């Protein structure tokens, strides 16, 4: 049996959509780099390290399954495991098997990790505020949130 793919013409972007897309794509590449460089310079940790630490800091008992942290951080489990190994070596995170289901691994933020995330938070929040929220009106912030949620929903929808 022969696989047949329908040959359909793509739905090309009009000039307004194209301008919007290229601007948005540029933001997608520039914003993480700007946040990361500030975090590394001012706190000694990456933006991703901060996301992992802050995710654990907000969890009950500062503990989550690694798979949940990966989901929240928008990461693969493999990438997260490498980062957690580095954070563990610094004494900021501890790993252990999940007693409820040994197939999973729990990550717990240590007191030292909590201190690190608390010290790094003002730098992160200041940069996010200056780059994302301050340039926008309250209405634009609301639209950004709604648009971002719709895009996220589309990304997570079954294919």
C-alpha positions, 0 to 999 in steps of 0.5 A: 500500500502506498502512502499518500500525502495530500498536497495542499497549498500552505496557508501563507501569512499575509504581510501583517501576520508576517511582520507580527511573526518575525517580531515575535520570533525575535522576542522568542530568541532575544528575551531568554538570552537577555534574562540568562545573561543578567542572571548569570552575571548577577547571581551566578546561576542561569535562568533555567537554574532559577526556574528549577529552583523557584518551581521547587520553592513553590511546591509543597514541602519544596518537593516535586517529581522530576517529571513535574519540574520538567513539565513546569520548566518546559524541559525534557527530563534528560536536560532537567536531570543534568541541571539537577545533578549540577544543583545537587552538587552545589547542595541546593537540591536533593534527589530520592526515589518517590516512596509512593512509586519508585519509578519516579524520582523526587527533587527537594529544595534544600535550605541552601537552595531556598536561600539561593532562590530568594537571593536571585529572585529580585534580579530575575523579577527586576529584569522581567519587569523592565523587559516585559511589563514596564513597556506595556500598558495594563491592557497590553499586559492582559492581552499578552497573557491571554495570547500567550495562554492560547498559544500554550494551549495550541502547543499542548493540544493533541496532534 
